[in-house]
């Protein structure tokens, strides 16, 4: 809302409540979770936020993969045309098609939702392995950092194959999703470094 179309929503604040016309971007969702964990840590667990994050992120990679599967089913956030045999033909006019219009299909295109989903499942598997086999939760912030790198670095790289989401991104070297991913990647690297170098 604030980063993709601020002018529109400031001029039409009532549309902010129309959640049926769209949802949270993953970056906004992540920020919302961080805020929620702050209050959870203060009022419920009485432990550090990193203690909560190191446990929360373990299954979250699987959840993120399911979200991308939903994007695939909704024919949204897909990639450029491709000649690879696994290219999908997506319905380009989903909103009108749901109202009875004939479907307009894209050229075979990269199913970037699946690419991201696979990366997220691998992140989930890595976090599970680190948690259960390597006791990574004992190094505060390590699992959180690994998760942030796994999710947002894969997102950053796969964005190069996606169609632009907003017109203003057309002339950008990297798009808004990539710009927003950079702070999360850097934070992940810092948390991993901090966890591996902390003294016990």
C-alpha positions as CSV (number, residue, x, y, z in Angstrom):
1,X,0.0,0.0,0.0
2,X,2.7,2.5,1.0
3,X,5.4,1.4,-1.4
4,X,3.5,0.2,-4.5
5,X,0.6,2.7,-4.8
6,X,0.8,5.4,-2.1
7,X,-0.9,8.1,-4.1
8,X,-3.9,5.9,-4.9
9,X,-4.5,4.9,-1.3
10,X,-3.9,8.3,0.2
11,X,-6.5,9.7,-2.3
12,X,-8.9,6.8,-1.6
13,X,-8.3,5.7,2.1
14,X,-11.5,3.7,2.1
15,X,-10.0,1.2,-0.3
16,X,-7.4,0.2,2.3
17,X,-10.1,-2.0,3.9
18,X,-10.9,-3.8,0.7
19,X,-8.8,-6.9,1.5
20,X,-10.7,-9.0,-1.0
21,X,-9.0,-7.0,-3.8
22,X,-5.5,-8.0,-2.7
23,X,-3.4,-9.1,0.1
24,X,-0.2,-8.4,2.0
25,X,3.1,-8.5,0.2
26,X,5.5,-10.9,1.9
27,X,7.7,-8.0,3.1
28,X,4.7,-6.3,4.7
29,X,3.7,-9.7,6.2
30,X,7.2,-10.2,7.6
31,X,7.1,-6.7,9.2
32,X,3.7,-7.5,10.7
33,X,5.1,-10.7,12.2
34,X,8.1,-8.9,13.7
35,X,5.7,-6.4,15.4
36,X,3.5,-9.2,16.7
37,X,6.6,-11.1,18.1
38,X,7.7,-7.9,19.9
39,X,4.5,-7.8,21.9
40,X,4.4,-11.6,22.3
41,X,7.9,-11.6,23.8
42,X,7.1,-8.7,26.1
43,X,3.7,-9.9,27.3
44,X,3.7,-13.7,27.0
45,X,7.0,-15.5,26.7
46,X,9.2,-13.0,28.5
47,X,12.1,-14.2,26.4
48,X,14.0,-12.4,23.7
49,X,12.4,-11.9,20.3
50,X,15.2,-14.0,18.7
51,X,14.2,-16.9,21.0
52,X,10.7,-16.8,19.4
53,X,11.9,-16.2,15.9
54,X,14.3,-19.2,16.0
55,X,11.3,-21.4,16.7
56,X,8.7,-19.6,14.5
57,X,10.7,-19.7,11.3
58,X,11.3,-23.5,11.3
59,X,7.8,-24.3,9.8
60,X,7.3,-20.9,8.1
61,X,9.2,-21.9,5.0
62,X,6.6,-24.6,4.4
63,X,3.8,-22.0,4.9
64,X,5.5,-19.7,2.4
65,X,5.6,-22.5,-0.2
66,X,1.9,-23.1,0.3
67,X,1.3,-19.4,-0.3
68,X,3.2,-19.6,-3.6
69,X,1.1,-22.6,-4.5
70,X,-1.9,-20.4,-4.0
71,X,-0.4,-17.8,-6.3
72,X,0.0,-20.5,-9.0
73,X,-3.6,-21.6,-8.7
74,X,-4.7,-18.0,-8.9
75,X,-2.7,-17.4,-12.1
76,X,-0.7,-14.5,-10.5
77,X,2.9,-13.4,-10.1
78,X,4.2,-15.5,-12.9
79,X,7.3,-15.1,-15.1
80,X,8.4,-14.2,-18.6
81,X,7.6,-16.4,-21.6
82,X,9.8,-19.4,-21.9
83,X,10.5,-22.2,-24.4
84,X,11.2,-24.7,-21.6
85,X,8.8,-27.7,-21.6
86,X,7.6,-26.9,-18.1
87,X,6.2,-23.5,-19.1
88,X,2.6,-22.8,-17.9
89,X,-0.1,-21.0,-19.8
90,X,-1.7,-18.7,-17.3
91,X,-5.0,-17.0,-17.6
92,X,-4.2,-13.3,-18.1
93,X,-7.7,-11.9,-17.5
94,X,-8.6,-13.8,-14.3
95,X,-10.9,-11.1,-12.9
96,X,-13.0,-10.9,-16.1
97,X,-12.8,-14.7,-16.6
98,X,-14.4,-15.2,-13.1
99,X,-17.2,-13.0,-14.3
100,X,-17.9,-15.1,-17.4
101,X,-15.5,-13.8,-20.0
102,X,-13.6,-16.1,-22.2
103,X,-10.1,-16.9,-20.8
104,X,-7.1,-15.1,-22.4
105,X,-4.0,-17.3,-22.1
106,X,-0.4,-16.2,-21.8
107,X,2.4,-17.7,-23.8
108,X,4.1,-20.6,-22.0
109,X,5.7,-18.8,-19.1
110,X,8.0,-19.5,-16.2
111,X,6.0,-20.8,-13.2
112,X,8.0,-18.6,-10.8
113,X,5.6,-19.5,-8.1
114,X,6.9,-23.1,-8.2
115,X,10.5,-21.9,-8.3
116,X,10.0,-19.9,-5.2
117,X,8.0,-22.6,-3.5
118,X,10.8,-25.2,-4.1
119,X,13.3,-22.8,-2.6
120,X,11.0,-22.2,0.4
121,X,10.6,-26.0,1.0
122,X,14.4,-26.3,0.8
123,X,14.7,-23.5,3.4
124,X,12.1,-25.3,5.6
125,X,14.1,-28.6,5.3
126,X,17.4,-26.9,6.2
127,X,15.8,-25.1,9.2
128,X,14.3,-28.5,10.4
129,X,17.7,-30.2,10.0
130,X,19.5,-27.4,11.8
131,X,17.0,-27.4,14.6
132,X,16.6,-31.1,15.2
133,X,20.1,-32.5,14.2
134,X,22.4,-29.6,15.0
135,X,20.7,-28.0,17.9
136,X,20.9,-24.6,16.1
137,X,18.3,-23.1,18.5
138,X,21.1,-22.9,21.1
139,X,22.8,-20.3,19.0
140,X,20.4,-17.4,19.3
141,X,19.5,-15.9,15.9
142,X,21.1,-18.6,13.8
143,X,17.9,-20.2,12.5
144,X,16.3,-16.8,12.0
145,X,19.2,-15.6,10.0
146,X,19.3,-18.8,7.8
147,X,15.6,-18.4,7.2
148,X,15.9,-14.7,6.2
149,X,18.7,-15.5,3.7
150,X,16.9,-18.6,2.3
151,X,13.6,-16.9,1.7
152,X,14.6,-13.4,0.6
153,X,17.7,-14.3,-1.4
154,X,15.7,-16.8,-3.5
155,X,13.0,-14.2,-3.8
156,X,15.5,-11.6,-5.0
157,X,17.0,-14.0,-7.6
158,X,13.7,-15.3,-9.0
159,X,12.3,-11.8,-9.4
160,X,14.6,-11.4,-12.5
161,X,12.3,-14.0,-14.2
162,X,9.0,-12.4,-13.2
163,X,6.8,-10.0,-15.1
164,X,6.7,-6.5,-13.5
165,X,3.9,-6.1,-10.9
166,X,3.5,-2.3,-11.3
167,X,4.1,0.0,-14.3
168,X,6.6,2.2,-12.4
169,X,9.0,-0.8,-12.2
170,X,9.4,-0.9,-16.0
171,X,12.6,1.1,-16.1
172,X,14.1,0.0,-12.7
173,X,17.3,-2.0,-12.7
174,X,15.9,-4.1,-9.9
175,X,12.2,-4.0,-8.9
176,X,10.5,-3.0,-5.7
177,X,10.3,-6.6,-4.5
178,X,14.1,-6.9,-4.8
179,X,14.8,-3.6,-3.2
180,X,12.6,-4.6,-0.2
181,X,14.4,-8.0,0.0
182,X,17.9,-6.5,0.4
183,X,17.5,-5.3,4.0
184,X,16.1,-8.8,5.0
185,X,19.0,-10.6,3.3
186,X,21.6,-8.3,5.0
187,X,19.8,-8.8,8.4
188,X,19.9,-12.5,7.9
189,X,23.7,-12.4,7.1
190,X,24.3,-10.3,10.2
191,X,22.2,-12.7,12.5
192,X,24.1,-15.7,11.2
193,X,27.5,-14.0,11.7
194,X,26.4,-12.9,15.2
195,X,25.2,-16.4,16.2
196,X,28.3,-18.1,15.0
197,X,30.6,-15.7,16.8
198,X,28.7,-15.3,20.0
199,X,30.5,-16.5,23.1
200,X,28.9,-19.1,25.4
